Amino acid sequence: MSDSVVGTGSRIGPDGVIGRSVLMSEVEVRSGAIVEDSIVGPRAVIGDGVRLTGMTIIGVGANVPAGSVLDGVRYPMS
C-alpha cells in the first residue's frame, strides 16, 4: 500500500494492492484486487482480481464483481 488512505474497519485480502487511493470505512478488497488512483466508498466490496484505475469512483455499498476492470468510471453508474 502506497500513498493511500484506508478507513477504519477496511480489509485488504492476500495479494491486494492499493496505490494512491482512498478507501472509506469498512471497505473489503478481496484477493488479488488492484486499486490505483481511485476512491472507494464506505462498505463497498471489491471482488477477487478486480482492477480499478484512472480515478474510478466506487459508490457506497457497491459490490464490484470478481474480475472486473474499471478505468476512469463511476460505479454503479447513476
KOLFI-563985 format. One record per residue: residue number from 1; x, y, z of N, C-alpha, C in turn. Coordinates in nm, 2 decimals. Example, Ala and Ser with C-alpha at 12.3 -4.5 7.8 and 13.67 -1.06 7.14 Angstrom:
2
<k:1 neast:1.32 nnorth:-0.57 nup:0.78 caeast:1.23 canorth:-0.45 caup:0.78 ceast:1.32 cnorth:-0.33 cup:0.78>
<k:2 neast:1.28 nnorth:-0.22 nup:0.71 caeast:1.37 canorth:-0.11 caup:0.71 ceast:1.29 cnorth:0.00 cup:0.79>
# end
This chain:
78
<k:1 neast:0.08 nnorth:-0.12 nup:0.00 caeast:0.00 canorth:0.00 caup:0.00 ceast:0.09 cnorth:0.12 cup:0.00>
<k:2 neast:0.06 nnorth:0.21 nup:-0.10 caeast:0.15 canorth:0.33 caup:-0.10 ceast:0.06 cnorth:0.46 cup:-0.13>
<k:3 neast:0.10 nnorth:0.57 nup:-0.06 caeast:0.03 canorth:0.70 caup:-0.07 ceast:-0.12 cnorth:0.69 cup:-0.08>
<k:4 neast:-0.17 nnorth:0.61 nup:0.02 caeast:-0.32 canorth:0.59 caup:0.03 ceast:-0.37 cnorth:0.61 cup:0.16>
<k:5 neast:-0.50 nnorth:0.63 nup:0.17 caeast:-0.57 canorth:0.64 caup:0.30 ceast:-0.67 cnorth:0.53 cup:0.31>
<k:6 neast:-0.67 nnorth:0.45 nup:0.41 caeast:-0.76 canorth:0.34 caup:0.43 ceast:-0.84 cnorth:0.36 cup:0.56>
<k:7 neast:-0.97 nnorth:0.36 nup:0.54 caeast:-1.06 canorth:0.39 caup:0.65 ceast:-1.07 cnorth:0.28 cup:0.75>
<k:8 neast:-1.12 nnorth:0.31 nup:0.87 caeast:-1.13 canorth:0.21 caup:0.98 ceast:-1.22 cnorth:0.09 cup:0.94>
<k:9 neast:-1.18 nnorth:-0.02 nup:0.98 caeast:-1.26 canorth:-0.14 caup:0.95 ceast:-1.24 cnorth:-0.20 cup:0.81>
<k:10 neast:-1.16 nnorth:-0.14 nup:0.73 caeast:-1.14 canorth:-0.19 caup:0.60 ceast:-1.04 cnorth:-0.31 cup:0.60>
<k:11 neast:-1.06 nnorth:-0.40 nup:0.50 caeast:-0.98 canorth:-0.52 caup:0.50 ceast:-0.92 cnorth:-0.53 cup:0.35>
<k:12 neast:-0.80 nnorth:-0.57 nup:0.35 caeast:-0.73 canorth:-0.59 caup:0.22 ceast:-0.69 cnorth:-0.74 cup:0.21>
<k:13 neast:-0.74 nnorth:-0.81 nup:0.11 caeast:-0.71 canorth:-0.96 caup:0.11 ceast:-0.57 cnorth:-0.98 cup:0.06>
<k:14 neast:-0.53 nnorth:-1.11 nup:0.06 caeast:-0.40 canorth:-1.15 caup:0.01 ceast:-0.37 cnorth:-1.10 cup:-0.13>
<k:15 neast:-0.25 nnorth:-1.05 nup:-0.15 caeast:-0.21 canorth:-1.00 caup:-0.28 ceast:-0.29 cnorth:-0.88 cup:-0.33>
<k:16 neast:-0.37 nnorth:-0.82 nup:-0.24 caeast:-0.44 canorth:-0.70 caup:-0.28 ceast:-0.34 cnorth:-0.58 cup:-0.28>
<k:17 neast:-0.35 nnorth:-0.49 nup:-0.38 caeast:-0.26 canorth:-0.38 caup:-0.40 ceast:-0.34 cnorth:-0.25 cup:-0.40>
<k:18 neast:-0.30 nnorth:-0.16 nup:-0.31 caeast:-0.37 canorth:-0.03 caup:-0.30 ceast:-0.26 cnorth:0.08 cup:-0.33>
<k:19 neast:-0.28 nnorth:0.17 nup:-0.43 caeast:-0.19 canorth:0.27 caup:-0.46 ceast:-0.26 cnorth:0.41 cup:-0.49>
<k:20 neast:-0.21 nnorth:0.51 nup:-0.42 caeast:-0.26 canorth:0.65 caup:-0.45 ceast:-0.42 cnorth:0.65 cup:-0.45>
<k:21 neast:-0.48 nnorth:0.59 nup:-0.35 caeast:-0.62 canorth:0.58 caup:-0.35 ceast:-0.68 cnorth:0.61 cup:-0.21>
<k:22 neast:-0.81 nnorth:0.63 nup:-0.20 caeast:-0.88 canorth:0.65 caup:-0.08 ceast:-0.98 cnorth:0.54 cup:-0.06>
<k:23 neast:-0.98 nnorth:0.46 nup:0.05 caeast:-1.08 canorth:0.37 caup:0.08 ceast:-1.15 cnorth:0.42 cup:0.20>
<k:24 neast:-1.28 nnorth:0.44 nup:0.20 caeast:-1.35 canorth:0.48 caup:0.31 ceast:-1.37 cnorth:0.37 cup:0.41>
<k:25 neast:-1.45 nnorth:0.38 nup:0.51 caeast:-1.46 canorth:0.28 caup:0.62 ceast:-1.53 cnorth:0.16 cup:0.57>
<k:26 neast:-1.49 nnorth:0.04 nup:0.63 caeast:-1.55 canorth:-0.09 caup:0.61 ceast:-1.55 cnorth:-0.14 cup:0.47>
<k:27 neast:-1.45 nnorth:-0.10 nup:0.39 caeast:-1.43 canorth:-0.15 caup:0.25 ceast:-1.36 cnorth:-0.29 cup:0.26>
<k:28 neast:-1.40 nnorth:-0.38 nup:0.17 caeast:-1.34 canorth:-0.50 caup:0.16 ceast:-1.28 cnorth:-0.52 cup:0.02>
<k:29 neast:-1.15 nnorth:-0.53 nup:0.02 caeast:-1.07 canorth:-0.55 caup:-0.11 ceast:-1.03 cnorth:-0.70 cup:-0.11>
<k:30 neast:-1.08 nnorth:-0.78 nup:-0.20 caeast:-1.06 canorth:-0.92 caup:-0.19 ceast:-0.93 cnorth:-0.96 cup:-0.26>
<k:31 neast:-0.90 nnorth:-1.08 nup:-0.26 caeast:-0.77 canorth:-1.14 caup:-0.31 ceast:-0.73 cnorth:-1.10 cup:-0.45>
<k:32 neast:-0.61 nnorth:-1.05 nup:-0.46 caeast:-0.56 canorth:-1.01 caup:-0.60 ceast:-0.61 cnorth:-0.89 cup:-0.66>
<k:33 neast:-0.70 nnorth:-0.81 nup:-0.59 caeast:-0.75 canorth:-0.69 caup:-0.65 ceast:-0.65 cnorth:-0.58 cup:-0.64>
<k:34 neast:-0.66 nnorth:-0.49 nup:-0.74 caeast:-0.57 canorth:-0.38 caup:-0.76 ceast:-0.65 cnorth:-0.25 cup:-0.76>
<k:35 neast:-0.62 nnorth:-0.16 nup:-0.67 caeast:-0.69 canorth:-0.03 caup:-0.66 ceast:-0.59 cnorth:0.08 cup:-0.67>
<k:36 neast:-0.59 nnorth:0.15 nup:-0.79 caeast:-0.49 canorth:0.25 caup:-0.81 ceast:-0.56 cnorth:0.38 cup:-0.85>
<k:37 neast:-0.52 nnorth:0.50 nup:-0.79 caeast:-0.57 canorth:0.63 caup:-0.83 ceast:-0.73 cnorth:0.63 cup:-0.83>
<k:38 neast:-0.79 nnorth:0.57 nup:-0.73 caeast:-0.93 canorth:0.56 caup:-0.72 ceast:-0.98 cnorth:0.59 cup:-0.58>
<k:39 neast:-1.12 nnorth:0.61 nup:-0.57 caeast:-1.19 canorth:0.64 caup:-0.45 ceast:-1.29 cnorth:0.53 cup:-0.43>
<k:40 neast:-1.29 nnorth:0.47 nup:-0.31 caeast:-1.39 canorth:0.36 caup:-0.29 ceast:-1.47 cnorth:0.40 cup:-0.17>
<k:41 neast:-1.61 nnorth:0.40 nup:-0.19 caeast:-1.70 canorth:0.45 caup:-0.08 ceast:-1.72 cnorth:0.34 cup:0.03>
<k:42 neast:-1.78 nnorth:0.39 nup:0.14 caeast:-1.79 canorth:0.30 caup:0.26 ceast:-1.87 cnorth:0.18 cup:0.22>
<k:43 neast:-1.83 nnorth:0.07 nup:0.29 caeast:-1.90 canorth:-0.06 caup:0.28 ceast:-1.90 cnorth:-0.13 cup:0.14>
<k:44 neast:-1.82 nnorth:-0.08 nup:0.05 caeast:-1.81 canorth:-0.14 caup:-0.08 ceast:-1.72 cnorth:-0.27 cup:-0.07>
<k:45 neast:-1.75 nnorth:-0.36 nup:-0.17 caeast:-1.68 canorth:-0.48 caup:-0.18 ceast:-1.62 cnorth:-0.49 cup:-0.32>
<k:46 neast:-1.48 nnorth:-0.50 nup:-0.32 caeast:-1.41 canorth:-0.51 caup:-0.44 ceast:-1.37 cnorth:-0.66 cup:-0.46>
<k:47 neast:-1.43 nnorth:-0.72 nup:-0.56 caeast:-1.41 canorth:-0.87 caup:-0.58 ceast:-1.27 cnorth:-0.91 cup:-0.61>
<k:48 neast:-1.26 nnorth:-1.04 nup:-0.61 caeast:-1.13 canorth:-1.11 caup:-0.64 ceast:-1.08 cnorth:-1.06 cup:-0.78>
<k:49 neast:-0.95 nnorth:-1.02 nup:-0.79 caeast:-0.89 canorth:-0.99 caup:-0.92 ceast:-0.94 cnorth:-0.87 cup:-0.99>
<k:50 neast:-1.02 nnorth:-0.79 nup:-0.92 caeast:-1.07 canorth:-0.66 caup:-0.98 ceast:-0.95 cnorth:-0.57 cup:-1.00>
<k:51 neast:-0.96 nnorth:-0.48 nup:-1.10 caeast:-0.86 canorth:-0.38 caup:-1.13 ceast:-0.94 cnorth:-0.24 cup:-1.14>
<k:52 neast:-0.91 nnorth:-0.15 nup:-1.05 caeast:-0.96 canorth:-0.01 caup:-1.05 ceast:-0.85 cnorth:0.08 cup:-1.08>
<k:53 neast:-0.86 nnorth:0.17 nup:-1.18 caeast:-0.76 canorth:0.26 caup:-1.22 ceast:-0.82 cnorth:0.39 cup:-1.27>
<k:54 neast:-0.74 nnorth:0.49 nup:-1.29 caeast:-0.78 canorth:0.61 caup:-1.36 ceast:-0.89 cnorth:0.70 cup:-1.30>
<k:55 neast:-0.88 nnorth:0.71 nup:-1.16 caeast:-0.98 canorth:0.79 caup:-1.09 ceast:-1.12 cnorth:0.73 cup:-1.09>
<k:56 neast:-1.13 nnorth:0.60 nup:-1.09 caeast:-1.26 canorth:0.53 caup:-1.07 ceast:-1.31 cnorth:0.57 cup:-0.94>
<k:57 neast:-1.44 nnorth:0.59 nup:-0.93 caeast:-1.51 canorth:0.62 caup:-0.81 ceast:-1.62 cnorth:0.51 cup:-0.79>
<k:58 neast:-1.61 nnorth:0.44 nup:-0.67 caeast:-1.70 canorth:0.33 caup:-0.64 ceast:-1.79 cnorth:0.38 cup:-0.53>
<k:59 neast:-1.92 nnorth:0.37 nup:-0.55 caeast:-2.02 canorth:0.42 caup:-0.46 ceast:-2.04 cnorth:0.34 cup:-0.33>
<k:60 neast:-2.11 nnorth:0.41 nup:-0.24 caeast:-2.14 canorth:0.35 caup:-0.11 ceast:-2.21 cnorth:0.21 cup:-0.12>
<k:61 neast:-2.15 nnorth:0.11 nup:-0.06 caeast:-2.21 canorth:-0.02 caup:-0.05 ceast:-2.21 cnorth:-0.10 cup:-0.19>
<k:62 neast:-2.13 nnorth:-0.05 nup:-0.29 caeast:-2.13 canorth:-0.12 caup:-0.42 ceast:-2.06 cnorth:-0.25 cup:-0.41>
<k:63 neast:-2.10 nnorth:-0.34 nup:-0.49 caeast:-2.03 canorth:-0.47 caup:-0.50 ceast:-1.97 cnorth:-0.49 cup:-0.64>
<k:64 neast:-1.84 nnorth:-0.47 nup:-0.65 caeast:-1.78 canorth:-0.48 caup:-0.79 ceast:-1.75 cnorth:-0.63 cup:-0.81>
<k:65 neast:-1.81 nnorth:-0.69 nup:-0.91 caeast:-1.79 canorth:-0.84 caup:-0.94 ceast:-1.64 cnorth:-0.88 cup:-0.97>
<k:66 neast:-1.61 nnorth:-1.00 nup:-0.92 caeast:-1.48 canorth:-1.05 caup:-0.95 ceast:-1.44 cnorth:-1.04 cup:-1.09>
<k:67 neast:-1.31 nnorth:-1.00 nup:-1.11 caeast:-1.25 canorth:-0.99 caup:-1.25 ceast:-1.29 cnorth:-0.87 cup:-1.33>
<k:68 neast:-1.36 nnorth:-0.78 nup:-1.27 caeast:-1.40 canorth:-0.65 caup:-1.34 ceast:-1.28 cnorth:-0.57 cup:-1.36>
<k:69 neast:-1.28 nnorth:-0.49 nup:-1.47 caeast:-1.17 canorth:-0.39 caup:-1.49 ceast:-1.24 cnorth:-0.26 cup:-1.52>
<k:70 neast:-1.22 nnorth:-0.16 nup:-1.43 caeast:-1.28 canorth:-0.03 caup:-1.44 ceast:-1.18 cnorth:0.08 cup:-1.45>
<k:71 neast:-1.18 nnorth:0.16 nup:-1.55 caeast:-1.08 canorth:0.27 caup:-1.56 ceast:-1.15 cnorth:0.40 cup:-1.59>
<k:72 neast:-1.14 nnorth:0.49 nup:-1.49 caeast:-1.20 canorth:0.62 caup:-1.50 ceast:-1.35 cnorth:0.63 cup:-1.51>
<k:73 neast:-1.42 nnorth:0.54 nup:-1.44 caeast:-1.56 canorth:0.54 caup:-1.44 ceast:-1.62 cnorth:0.56 cup:-1.30>
<k:74 neast:-1.75 nnorth:0.58 nup:-1.30 caeast:-1.82 canorth:0.58 caup:-1.17 ceast:-1.90 cnorth:0.45 cup:-1.17>
<k:75 neast:-1.90 nnorth:0.38 nup:-1.05 caeast:-1.97 canorth:0.25 caup:-1.04 ceast:-2.04 cnorth:0.25 cup:-0.91>
<k:76 neast:-2.17 nnorth:0.21 nup:-0.90 caeast:-2.25 canorth:0.19 caup:-1.02 ceast:-2.28 cnorth:0.32 cup:-1.09>
<k:77 neast:-2.31 nnorth:0.32 nup:-1.21 caeast:-2.34 canorth:0.44 caup:-1.29 ceast:-2.48 cnorth:0.49 cup:-1.24>
<k:78 neast:-2.48 nnorth:0.62 nup:-1.21 caeast:-2.61 canorth:0.68 caup:-1.16 ceast:-2.63 cnorth:0.82 cup:-1.22>
# end
